[in-house]
Amino acid sequence: MAKREVVAMILAGGRGSRLKRLTETMAKPAVPFGGKYRIIDFPLSNCCNSGINTIGILTQYQPHTLQNYINDGKNWDLDRRGAGVTFLPPFQCSVSERWYEGTAHAIAQNRQYIQSQDPEFVLVLSGDHIYKMNYSKMLEDHKKSGADATISAIPVPWNEANRFGIMNIDPENNRIHEFVEKPERPLSNLASMGIYIFNWGTLKYIFEELDKDPLAFNDFGKDILPYMLREDYHLHAYEFEGYWKDVGTLESLWEANMDLLSAETNPILQNKNWPIYTADHAQAPTYLDSDATVKQSVVSEGCEIFGKVFNSVISYGASIGKGAVVRNSVVLPNTVVGKNMIIENAIIGGGSGNMMENDVIYIHDGKYMMSI
């Protein structure tokens, strides 16, 4: 097999329990987003646009929807002989039968796949973030720095810093001298985005050293990166400028959808030469009735709107009944909002015109859904 400069490994197997009902039957990266996308579209499209065409997708929890959706990767120009997409679920072998127990453990379990590609670098990505990023620029910065590993970083609000891996760097050369996962008292607000580039030879050697104590490491943030700093490896920070959102909670998923409703914060509208690819849903054009009102909203294909929609994301195949009002909300694919219903500040999903309580997946900031 031909040598690759870089292989991307997308971590897509998390349970995503904080998304509650949305991940009862599917992995978090398969969750719908933005009216026509799924979350996994963003890292896959970033790889495609960055010229990276060899991708391992590490699955574990409820993988079937995700696998069926991605299929052979054709929608992202990844259906290539000798490259393309490879699904990497946990497996049993003569020396191991463990599930993936963390980000680093998952990559370590698949080192044979990585080695079969013989890459110089391994790009590790999360499958549950919304952003546009040129990974080739990060790789160029990594090579220029001479680092063993590069972490993509972005400033976050100080009151949220304890949710992330936080790093302290030398401002002159961006060399990382401290990395703490979810610190109680952060000394910085420069957060890891969960995007890493490793020199494959270095990472492989570290895995081999840690194999001597297989329970000693599970995660990159908690285990591998602090270990590398203790052993005086060179860690470099790549400071990312642009929109980035971790959509691991219902609140952050609602917020990211609401961000699509402003040209200033909509990552889809930013850099239109960097498209986000997705599956073709083969839906009819959206129909707006004579009494319909739609303002400051995203409306995907295949919708029928008879009511009023304000500041909302309406996903493909949805129907908004006559007299209904949808405001500041996310209506998931193929959902039917019945006549004269009022939906505010919510994420809703359900195929019945008679909305039930369990069709309300999330209510933001104490607002409500009710019928008249």
N, C-alpha and C positions, 0 to 999 in steps of 0.2 A: 504494500500500500504506500502511496506517495506520502512524503513527509509534509506535514502541515506546519505553518508558522504558528498558528493559534487554534486551539480547540475551545469552544464555549461549552460550559456545563451549567444548565439551568436547573436550579433547585425548585422542583414543582410538586413535592410530595407532602407538604405540610397539611395538617388537619384543618387549620383555619377555624378553630372552634369559636373565636370571637366574632365570626360572621354568622354564627348561629344557624338559622334555618337555611341560609344560602348555601352552606357547605355540608348539609346533611347527606346529599347524594352526589356531590362532586367535589373535586379538589379546588382549593382557593384560586389558582390561576385560571380555572375554567369559568369563574363567576362573570356574568355579563357586566359590561361597563359602557357608559356613554352612548347608549341607544343602539349601537350596532356592533360593538366590539366585545371581546373577552379580555381579561387582564393579561393573559399570556401573549396577546397580540403585540404588546409593547416591546418586551425583550426580543421576541422573534423578529419583529420588524427592524429593531435596532441592529440586530445581527446582520440581517439581509442588507440593509442600507450601509453597513460598515464593511461589507465585503467578507463577512465571516460565514462560511457555508458548511462547517462541520460542527454539529451541535448534539450534545448528549442531554436528554431531558430525564431527570431523575424523578421517578414517580413512586408513590407509596400508597397514600390514602385516596380512596375512591377515584382511581385513575381512568375509568372507562370513558366518561364524558370528554375528558381532556384528550385522550388518545384518539377517540373517534373524530374529535374536532380537528386536531392537527393532521391526522392521517399520515400521508407521505410528505407533508410540508409544501405541497405545490403552491398554496396560496401565498407563501413567503419565498417562492423561488428556491426551495430547498430540496426538491425532488431530483437529486443528482446522483449519478453513478459514482460510487466510491466516496461520497461525502454525504451531505444532507442530514436528516434527523434520525437519531437512534434513541428509542425509549429504553431506560435503564431502571427497571424495578429491582427491589432487593432479591437476593437469590441465596440458595444454600450451596455450599461446596464442602470439600473434605476438611477444611480448616475453620469454617465459619458458617453460622446460620443465624446471624443477628439481623434484625431490622435496622434500617437507617436510624441512628440515634442522635443525629445532629448534622450540621452542615459539613463539617470536616470529615466525619465518619462516612457520610454518604459518598463524598469524593474519593476517599481512600478505598472504599469498597469497589470502586470502578476504575482503579488505576490500570488494570489490564486493558480496558477499552481505550483509555487515554494513551497508553504506551503503544497500542496498535496503530495510532495515528502519528506517533513519533513527533509530537509538537515541540517547539521551543518554549511556548508559553501556554498557560491555561487561564482562561477567563471564566471566573465563577460569578454567576448571576442569580438573583432572586426572581422568582416567577410571579411576584405579587406587588410590583411597583408600577406606577404610571409616570412615564417620562420619555423624552426623546434624547438620545445620547449617541454620539459618534465614538464607538469604542476604539476605532483606529487612532484617534487623537490621544486617547488615554494610553494606548499601547506605545505610541511614539514618545510620549512623555515618560513612560516607564523605561523604555530603552535608553533615552537620553540621560535619565537619572542614574542609571547603573544599579538600580535597586534589585533586591531579591523578590520583593513583593510591593505592589502598589495598591492602595485603597482609595476608591473614589469617595470624596468627602464633600459635605455641604453644611453650611451653618444652619442651625435650627433654633427656634425660640428657647431662651434659657429655661423656661418653665417646662419644656418638653425634653430637655437634654438627658434626663435620667431614663428615658425610654430607649436610648441608642447606645451603640458603642462610641465612646468619646475619645478623641485623640488630642494630644498636645504635640505641636510641631515646632521645628526651627523655622521662623518666617523667612530666613534668607534662602533656604534650599528645600523647604517642605519635607525635611526628614522627620519622621515620627520618632519621638523619644518616650512617649507614654501612650498606652492604649488600655482603656478600662471599659468593660462591657456593663452598661446600665449602672453607672455609679450613683450612689446615694447623694453625694455632694459633688457634682461635676465641676472640674476646674477649667473647663472649656465648653463651648457650644458647637465645636466642629465635630460633626457626626459622621460615622460610617454609613454609606448608602448600601452596604452589603454587596458591593461590586468589587471584585479583587482580580488582579492579574499577578500570577506567580510564574517565576522561572520554573519550568517543569522539572528540570534536573534537581533544583533545590527542594521543591515540594516533595518530590519522590523520595529524596534522601531523608527528609524530616519524617515522612510516613514510616519509612523503614526503621528509623531510630525509635519512633514511638510504638512500633509494633511489639517491641519488647515488653511493653506494659499496655495492652490493648484497651484497658479501661481508663487510661490516663487522659484521653482526649476524645471529645465529641464535636465541639464547635470551633469554628475559626475565631470568633470574637472572644469566647471565654478561654480557649485553650491554645490554639495554634499561634495566633498573633502575639499574645503575651510570652509564649515560649520562644518565639523568634526574637523578640526584643531582649529577653534574658540571655539568649545565646549570641547576641550582638549581630544578628542579621540586619541588613539595611532595609527598612520599611519606608516607603515614600507615600505622600498624600497627593492625590490628584484632585484639585479643587474644581468642582463642577459648578457651572453657572447656568441656570435655567430652572424650569419647573420639574419638581420631583415630589412624588407623594407615595408614602407607604399606606396601602389601603387594607391593612390587616384588621380593622375594626369597622363596625357598621357606621359609626360616626365619621370616620375618615373616608369611607366609601361614599357616603352621602356628600361630604364636603368636596371630594374630588369631582363628583358629578356636577355639583353646583359651580365649581370652577370653570366648567365648560361653557357657562352662560355669560362669561365676560371675555371679550377679545384679549384683555390684558393677561388673563390667567389660563386661557384655553390652550393646552399644549398641542392640540390638533391643528389649530389655526397658526401657531408659531412654526416657522420654518416649513412652509408647504412643500419644499423640495425634498423633505424627509417624511414620506408618507407612512402611515400606519396601515398595514395590510390586515385583511380579515377575510372570513369566509363569505361567499356570496349566498345570501339568504333567499334569492329568487322570489322576492316579494313584489307585488304590484306597487305602483306609485301611491303615495299617501293621498287620501281623499279628505278635503276640508268642506264640510257642509256650509250652506248659506248662512246659518246661524252661528257657525264656529268662530271663535276668537283665539288667536295664538300670538303671544308676545314674549320676546326675550327667552326663547326656548329652543331646544334641540329636538327635532322630530325625525325619526328614522323612517325607512320605507315600510310600506304595507300597513300603515295606520289608517284608521277611520275616526275622524274627529267631528263630533256633532256639538260638543260643549265648549267650555272655555279653558284655556291652558295658559298659565302665567309662570314664567321663570322656572321651567321644569324640563326634565329629560324624559322624552317619550320613546320607548324602545320599539323595535320593529314588531309589526303585527298587533300592536295595542289598539284598543277601541275606547274612546271617551264618549259616553252617552249624552244624549240631549239633556240640557239643563245641568250637567255635571260641571264642577269647577275643580281644577287641579292646579295647585299653587306650591311653588318651592318644593317639588317632589320628584322622585324617580319612579317611573312606571316601567316595570321590567317587561321583557318580551312576551307578547301574546296575552297580555293582561287585559281584562275587560272591566272598565269602570262603568257601572250602571247609571241609568238616568237619575238626574237630580242628586247625585252624590257629591260630597265635598271632601277633597283630600288636601291636607296641608302639611308641609314639612315632614314628609314621610318617604320611605321606600316601600312600595307595594308590589305584590305579584300574585296572580291568581287568574284562572280562566273563567270565573263565574261572574255574571252580571250582578248577582246578589253578593256583594262583598262580605266576607266573613271576617271575624276578628283575627284569625290566624293568617289572613292575607296581608295584614299590616306587618311588615318585617321589621321596620324601624320607624320610630317617631322622634324627630329631632327637637331637643330643647323643650320638651313638655307640650308640644303642640298635638294636634289631634286629627283623627279621621272620623267622619260621621256621615250618616245618610239622613236625608230630609224626609 
